[in-house]
Amino acid sequence: MVLSELARELNLKKTLENRFDDRDAALILDLAFYSIITEGNQSQYYPDYAYNHPLMTEDMKIYSDSKISEFLSSVDYNQIQGFLDDWNHDRDHGERIYISYDSTNKNCQAGNIDMVEFVHPKVDRGLPIVNIAMAYDINNEMPLFYEEYPGSIVDVSQLRYMVEKASGYGYRNIGFILDRGYFSRTNIHDMDKAEYPFIIMVKGQKKLVREIILDCKGSFESDRKSLIRPYRCYGKTVARKLYPSDSKDRYFHLYYSHEKAAAEMAVFEDQIEEMQKYLDSLSGEKVTLAEKYNKYFHIEYHKDGTFVCASEKTSVIEKEISLFGYDCIISSDPMTAEEALTIYQSRDASEKLFRGDKSYLGGAAVRVHSSKSMSAKLFVEFIALILRNRMYTKLKKEQEALKKRLNYMNVPAAIRELEKIELMRCHQGNYILDHAPTKTQKTILKSFGIDANVLKRRNRSLCEILEHVSK
């Protein structure tokens, strides 16, 4: 019920029907609901789910797994792209919005698929992968569009095409929020060329950032005027050129957190201690040491190559420690350190979106046998992400309004709780609600504007459909 209300609110069915016939549009929504509720996307289990859940398809028609596979392989690129065109056409292109751009990869467990390639992802299971990138509207908390690209293409080089795609959808007054993995001269140039402002996180150990941190060190870390209270850190902004060839200043927002510094110090000291213990155990052995040991230790060997001893490179270690607790965000437009951090932290929603795809929609792997089926399945996942994200946003806002933390006001827990609401068929053949909603269920339903009266009307309507189908 909640998901169908959200789909109605977002006008998803009508938008889908612009590119698919009524039956297929309803099936796409049913498959999206299925992946959200069951946290899986295997077609063979769909009939079991459909038997126990209300469906969007006409007369609650239950499709077999083979029919679903046939449908997925029939969806063509023009239908998917057409939906994305319509979905983005309805956005306010004149409003300044920030788009959070992120990407992930999916393992492929079957099939002959063009975009799937063997590479070395962060979590390498020895399977070929396909990459997925997505643009997320931070201001309106809405996924906008996505793209799939071959597994061998690195994320940092794909941003150029996403910038061009944003222009193609008519977005002009936008800015990009990017993670540190997208920091490159080419990407900065492409966003400048398109006149898109950007906010990007930069690794504190990069030479340019390190120099700026050392220049500003001691000028703001305990200055109460520099305190950014919501994030419990101190901030300072300086204007510098990013590259020697830059024609304008960029804004480097430096941040220092005492808690972060202490945590990084504890981890680093443990690492140094473990390395020292390992080195002490090597006395008299012939070994080849990894580069990290040479970075932090002076290593002494006998003439025959056997290990003698190791001593810390104190200046190197002290210099690294001096940078603990610092972060840097670069923005193309002038703003305060607090404004930049607030905008960047808003990308947390898009990160949760990707985590939700892999953890709660069964999207960690693609189990299909053709490129068309893969594209269709990714499209269904995108529809599911739109709905799940809306559900997450409404639950979060309701919890903020309640001003207390409730352990059931998150998507997985809310779904489990709402799944307990069931209709029963009486011996007369009519359907009734098994029991009244609990206090917890009422709180969850309130997040979506569903009160007792709305619940009764929706249940009555559902009962009428079920009674008609069962005749």
N, C-alpha and C positions, 0 to 999 in steps of 0.2 A: 504493500500500500504506500509506504513512504517513498520508495523508489519511483513508483508510477506518478505520485504527486510531484516529485522533483522533475521527472521527465516532462510532465505537463507544464510546470512552471518555466522550464528552460526552453519550451517549444521544440523539444528534440524530435518528437514523432513527426510533426509537420515538416520540419527541416529535412528529416530523412526521406519523407514521402516526395520531396521535390526531385529526388534522384533514384528512389527505389519504389516499387509498387507497395501497396498497403501491407500485403502479407509479409514481404521481406523486411520492410521497415519495422513491423511489430516483432519479427523474429530477431532482428538485430538487438532490439531493446531487451527481449527475453534472454538472449545470450549474455548481454551486458549485466542484467540483474543476476543471472546465474553465477557469473564469475565473482560478483561482489559478495553475494550471500554465502556461497560455498567456498570462496577463496581458491577456486580452481577453474580450469578452462578446458578440461578434457571432454570431448563430445560424447564419449560413450557413457558418461554418467548423467548427461543432461536429461534423458527421459525419466530417471528416478526423481530428479529434482522437480521436473515439470509436473509429475503426478501429484505432488504435495504442495504446490505453490500456484497462486493465481497467475495467469499469463496475459500478455498483451495481444497475442494472436487471436484471431476471430474464433469464437466458440471454444476458447481454451484448447486449441488443437495442439497435441503433443507430437513433436517431430522426432523421428528416430535419429540415431547418431549418423547413419549413412546419409539420411536426407540433409542433415546439417553439413556434413562434409561436401555433399554435392552443391549445397548453397554457397559455401565458402569458396569453392573453386569456380563458381559462376560470377562472383563479384569482380567487376573490372576496374581498372585504374580511374577511368573517367567518372565513375559513380563516386568513388572515394574522394577524388579531387573536387568534384562538384559539391559534395557536402562541405568540405573544408572551405571552398569559396563562399558558399551560402552562410556558413557559420561565422566567418570573419567579416562578411559583408554587413552583418547586423551589428557589428561593434561600432563604437563612436570613434571614428578615425581622427576627429579634431581634438579629442581630449589627450592631454599629455599622460601617457602611461609608461611604466617601466616593465619591460619584458625580461623575465628571468629565463635564461637559456641554459639548458643542461642536457646531458646525454648519458646513456647507459648502453650496455650490451646484453644480448640474450644468447644463450647457448642454443644450438640447433641439434635435435636428437634424431632427426629423420629427414629423408627427402633429398631431392636434387634441386637446390635452390641457388640461383645465380649470385645473390648478395652475400651468401654465407661463406666465410673464409676462415682458415686456421691462422690465428695470431696468438699473442700472449696477453690476455686481459688480466685485470687485477686478481680475479679469482679464476685460475686456470684449471678447468676440469678435463682438459685434453679434447674438447669438442670445438667444432667450428662455430663462429659467432656472427651475428648481424648487429649493427649499431643502430640505435634509435635516439633521435634528438627531439626535444620538445620546447616550444615557447609558451610561457605562462604569464598571463597578465596579473602582475602583482597588485595593482590598484583595485581591480574588480574580482580578484581571486578566481581566475578562470583559465583553464587550458585553451590555447588559441589554435595551434596547429603543430604538426609533428612531421618528421621525415625519417625514412629508413635509408641507410647507406651501407656499403660493404664493410665487413669487419676489419679490413686492413687499413682503412682510412682513419687517421688519428683525429681525435675530437678537435684539436686546436686548428686544424686546417679546414674543417667543415663549416666553421662559423661564417666564412665569407658567403656561402650559399644560403645560409639562413638569413643573413642580412638582406640579400637580394630577394629572398622569398617574402620577407616582411614588407618590402617595397611593393612587390607584386600584389599583395593583399590590400594595398592602399594605405598602409600605416606610414604616416609622415612624422607625427609629433610624438615619437617614442624614444625611450632610452633603453639600453641593455644593461642588465646586471649579470656579471660573469664571475665564475669561480676562477681561482688562480691558474687552473689548467689551461685557460684560454688566453693567457697573457703572451702576446707576440706582437712584433712590429707590424706584421701583415694585417692582423686583426684590428689593431689600432688604426692603421691607415684606411682599411675598408670602412670602418665606422665613421671616421672623419669624412671620407669621400661621400658617404651617404648622408652626412650631417646628422648622425645619430649620436647623442650624448651617451656616455657609458660610465658605469661604476664597476670597478674590477678589484678583486683581492689579489695582493701580490705577496709572494713568499718573502719573509723578513730577512732571509739569508741572501737574497739577490744583491749584487754589488751596489747598485744604485740606491736601493732602499736602505741597505746597511749603512751607507755613507750618510744618508739623511738622518737616520736614527742616531748615529754617533754624533752628528752635528747638533742635534736637538736634545741629546741626553742630559738629564738633570734640569731641564727648563720647564717641565710640566707634570712629571710623574707623581708629585705630591701637592701640586697647586690646586687648591679647592675650586678655583674658578674654572679649572679644566676638567672637573669631575663630570662624567656622564652617568648620572645616578641610575637610570633604568638598567644599565649594563655593567654597573660597578667597575668602571674603568676610567682612565684619564685620557683625554684626547687633545691633539694639537694639529692644526692645518698649516702647511707651508706650500708656497707656489714655486714650482721648478719645471724645467723642461724635461720631458721624459727621454727624448733622444736628442743628440746634438743637432739633428736636422729639423727638429720641431720648430714650427713658426709661432707657436703660442704656448703659454704656460699650462701645465696640468696641476691638479691640486692633490697633494699627498697628505692624507689624513693618517696621522700616527696615533696608535693606541697603546696604552700600557696598563696591564692588570697585575696587581700584586699576587692575586690568587693564581693566575696563569704562570707567573714567574716561579712561584713556589712549586707548583705541580711539575713544570718542565725541569726545574732544578732537581727534584727528587728522582724523576725518571732518568735524567742524564747521569746523576751520581751513581745510580744503580748500574747503568750501562758501563760506566768507566770502571767501577769496582769489579763487575763480571769479567770485563776484558783483562783487567790486571790479574785476576785469579787465573784466568786461562793462560795468560802469558807466563806466569810464575810456574805453571805446571809443565812448561815446554823445555825446561833447562836441559841442555845436552842433546836435544833432538834436532833433526834436520826437517825444517818446515817451510812452507810457503804461506805467508800471512795475507789476509785480505787487506785491501787498501785502507779500511777504516782503522786498522791497528797502526799503520804508518802515519795516519792523520793525527792521532792523539798521543803516540808514544815514539820515543827514540828507541830504535831496535838495534841491539848489538849482536854480532855473529862472530864465531871463530873463523879463521881462515878456511877451514874445511866446510863452512856453511852451517855448522850447528848453532843453535840458538843459545845465547849467553844470558841476557837479561833485557829488561825494558824499563824505561823511566818516562814519566809523563812529560809531554810538551806543555809546560805550564802556561806559556803565553798564548798558545792556540786554545787551550781549554778555557782560560780566563776570558779571552775575547768572545768565545761562543757563549759563555755564561752571561756576559754583559748584554747580550741581545735577547735573553729570555724575557718573556712577558710582553713582547712587542708584536704588534700586527700593523699592517699598512693597507689602506684602501686608496686607490687612485680614482679620481673623478675628472671628467672633462669639463664639467661646469663648476663654477664657484659655489661652495656650500660649506656649512660648518662640519666639524668632525662628527658631531652628534647626528646631524641630518644624513650624512653619508652612511653612518653605521646603521641608523634606523632603516634606511632604504635597503641596504645590503642584507640586513638580518631578515627582512621580509621575504627573502628567497627561501627561507626555511619551509614555506608552504610547498614550493616546487620540489624541494628535496624530499619532503614527505610524500609527494605525489609519486616520485620514482620508487621510493621504498615501498609504497603501497602497491605499485604495479607488480613488483617482484615478490613481495611478501604476502599480499592479500588478494591478488587477482590471478595467481598461478602463472605470472608472466616471467619467471626466471628463465624459462626455456620455451622454445618454439617447437611444437610437435606436429609438423605438417609435411606433405610430400610434394608440394609445388610452390613456386613463387607467388602465384595468384592466391593460393590458400593462405600463405604466410601474410601477405598484404591485407587480406580480408580479416584475418584473426587479429592483426595489430590494430586494424580499424575498429573492431569490436572492443578491444582493450581501451582504445582512446575514448570511445563512448562511455565505457565503464568508469574510466578515470574522471571524466567530466562529472558524472553522477556521484561517484564516491567523494570527489573533492568538494562538491556542493554539500554533501552530507556532513563531511568533516567541518566545513566552514560554519554551518548552521549549529552544529553541536558545540563548537568552540565559542561562538557568540552567545549562546544560551548559558553556557557555563560561566562566561565572564559576567553576564547579567545577574546570575545567581550569587556571584562573589564567593563561591566556595568550590573546592575541588571534589568532584564526584567520580568515582572510579568506573562508572558505567557511561560517562559522557565522552566516549571515544567510539570510533566507527565499529571495530570488531565487537566490543562489549554491547553496544547499542543493538547491533544486528542479532546477537545471541539472545538478547532480552526480548526483542520484537518478534523473534521466531517462535516464542512461546504463545503468542496470540494465535489461536486456531479456531476455525469453524468446524462444527460437528454436524453430521447429517442425522436427523431424527428418523424414527421408524415411519413417520408420515411422508418422508422424502424431502422435507424442507431442511434448510440449514440455519443453525443458530451459533452465536458466539459461545465458545466453551466456557468462558468465565469473564467477569468484568476485568478491565485493565488494572494492573497493580499501580501503586503510587510511582514506582520507578518507571514503568512503561508510560504513564501519563506525562512524567517529566521529559522523557525522551521525545514523545510525540509532540509536546508543546514546542520543541525546537523547530518543528516543521509546520507549525500553525495548525496542527490537528488536535482538536478538543473532542470531548465526548460526543457532541452533536455531529461533527464531521465524521467521526469514526462510525457512528450509527448509520449515517447516510451511505458511506462507502461500503459498509458491510451489507446493507440492504441491497444495494446495487449489485454487489458481488454475488449475493445469494440468488438474486433473480437470474443472473447469467448462468450460475451453476444449475439451478432448477430447470432452466430452459435446455441446457446441454444434456442433462441427465434424462430428459424425456425421450 
